[in-house]
Amino acid sequence: EISNDLIDGLVIVHGAGSFGHPPAKKYKIGEPFEMKDYLEKRIGFAEVQNEVKKLNSIICESLIEHGIPVIAIPPSSFITSHNKRIYDFDLNLIKTYLREGFVPVLFGDVVIDDEVKIAVISGDQVLQYIAKFLKSDRIVLGTDVAGVYTKNPKTHDDAVHIDEVNSIEDIKFLESTTNVDVTGGMVGKVKELLDLADYGISSEIINANEEGAILKALQGMEVNGTKICRK
C-alpha cells in the first residue's frame, strides 16, 4: 500500500517485536547491575541489536521488492540516552536522506545510556522524537488492532473501542500487554503519543493489517482507529 507517489517525506519506524523483546528481557537490559556483570550485559546488548537488525532487514527487503527506496538506520549508531530517554539524536542524517528522496527506516533498539550504561529505546520513543523535532504533519502508528480498547479485543468480547484519548486518565483501566514487550505495550505507545500531543501534534493508532488502512492514512483520509490528542 506504500507506493512511490506517497513516499515524499515519509519516515518508517518499527518496533523490535518478537525479535528484540525476548533477549532484552532475558538480559534485563536497562535494569541496574554490578560492574562484574557488564560483560554479560554487553553480550545481551549485542544479541538484542543483532536480532532487531534481522527484523529490519526483512522489512526493508520487502519494501525494496515493492520499489520503495528505503535506507535502514540503526538508532544504536547515532542515538544515546539518559536514564532510558533519548538524549542525543542527530537528525541531520535523517534530513539528508529525506532530501535525497529516500525513506528512512528506523526501529526500537538498544543504545548507550549515560545513567544505566545500556538501555532499550522503543520504536515509539524514536517516532515521538522524530515527529516532534521534524514537525511532522501526520503521525500514524500501526498495530494489529484498530486502536485503543478498554480490554484486549482479541481475548475479550466485551472490549469497548476508544475513539479518542486526551490524557492518561482515559486509559487507566487499560489492560497490560499480554505479550513479551519490555517497552510498555499499548500503554507505552499512548504515553509517547500524549507527550507528542503536548507539542500540538496529534496522532492516530490504526490496525495496519486492515486492508487499505495504510494507504488511506498516507493519503490523509480518515481511518478507523484511535486519535491521540490534547483538548
Secondary structure, 3 states (H helix, E strand, C coil): CCCHHHCCCCCEEECCHHHHHHHHHHCCCCCCCCHHHHHHHHHHHHHHHHHHHHHHHHHHHHHHHCCCCEEECCHHHCEEEECCEEEEECCHHHHHHHHCCCEEEEECEEEEECCCEEEEECHHHHHHHHHHHHCCCCCEEEECCCCEECCCCCCCCCCCEECEECCHHHHCCCCCCCCCCCCCHHHHHHHHHHHHHCCCCCEEEEECCCCCHHHHHHCCCCCCEEEECCC
